[in-house]
Amino acid sequence: MNTFAQALSWINVRYLLEGFMVTLEVSAASIVISFILGTILGIIRYVKIKWVSAIVGFIIDIIRNLPLLLLLFFVYFGLPEMGVRLNAVSATIIALSIFEAAMIAEIVRSGINAVSKGQMEAARANGMTYTQAMVHIILPQALRKMIPPIVSQFISLIKDTSLATIILLPEVTFNAQLIYGQNVNYMIPMYVALAVLYFVVNYLLSLASRMLAKRLAI
Amino acid sequence: MLSIVSSNWGTLVSAFLVTLECSILGLIGSCVLGTAFALMEISPIKWVNAIGRIYVEVVRNIPLLVITMIFYVVIPKYVLPISGFAAGTIGLTIYTSAFIAETVRAGIEAISTGQMEGARSVGLTYFQAMTHIIFPQAIKVTIPPLGNQFINLVKNSSVLAFVSGFDLMYQGKLIAAATLDTFQTYFIVGIFYLIITMPLSYLMRYLEKRWQTA
């Protein structure tokens, strides 16, 4: 127990929390970007514009089927070869946003698909244009169905930020490794602390999503 | 690009096989473990139920990397020395098992409770009803999401790169460092991953569509 107290001294805890702030900032930025991008891509895929939707769909399929780590390497180590040099923070945000946008696009598409066809037909029959029907009738219903899968996608996004330790992003997993690098006995306390930090944030998110889904249920 | 492939062909193929091996071992392990925890989650016994739920919630909300690193650095130091490949595969198995438990539980719960009641009233035990009535029906609901979990598993096996597991990602890193041609090397590595994941994801989409209407 003594090593626990030593390992979790204020100076170490503060260092961990600094890292955790980076984790949360990178996650928040990626969540916002990937949500917007993913929704647009998902709608493009749903509405079936000739060629465009097929090509977008194919690119989304490729991104979804590659490991995130590979995308991260592409962005951080590959792009500089083409003259685009990025720091660890922006490389992580870009890679995460692209990867998660592809995931969210799939969720959005199947969410819209799940709304019964009669809804669109009825809205059109009442004189709404396609866009009006989409915005006022289809999307609000689809969104309700999409909340649980989208939130669990955000949870995996937060977990996946830990992969950025490999490009030396000073987030919480990286900082924890630095701390126990100085004293091997701090290893277990650091991993316990890491687990607790990630768990609290992600569990709260999943509780919030469950509550939201229940309140919005029709 | 061809020169990178031809001069590293042996390495790439062995790395591909390591990735495949880790994924298949992980799939078998996590299916067994996941089903066990799913059964615990729906168990009528309260404390068994609690253990299952806690396991799933905890494992699901912690990054794969953290779980893997625990097996890579903590276990060798305090318990017994294991290789990076073993640590990576165990970490992956445990991480995926939580997701599979959720999938299997959802599959079982999708079967109406009347099925269980009917089976029990005919005189089957709980265990018999599970294996003969509930499981065969639940499998159909479970296969497509299970396939998606396997795709995730293949992608997540890239975590072996962190623990020198000699998989595609790890060897890709080394080849990239040796040839200084990062972009093309990772392009090739990407194609190797797609060889496994793309056909699987199309197959799952097909099955989902087919079984939905059935």
Interface residues (C-beta under 8 A of the other chain):
Chain A: D61 I62 R64 N65 L66 P67 L68 L69 L70 F73 F74 F77 G78 L79 P80 E81 M82 I155 K159 D160 T161 S162 L163 T165 I166 T173 Q177 V184 M187 I188 Y191 L194 A195 Y198 F199 N202 Y203 S206
Chain B: E57 V58 R60 N61 I62 P63 L64 L65 V66 M69 I70 V73 V74 K77 Y78 I151 K155 N156 S157 S158 V159 A161 F162 M169 G172 K173 A176 D181 T182 F183 Y186 V189 G190 Y193 L194 T197 M198 S201
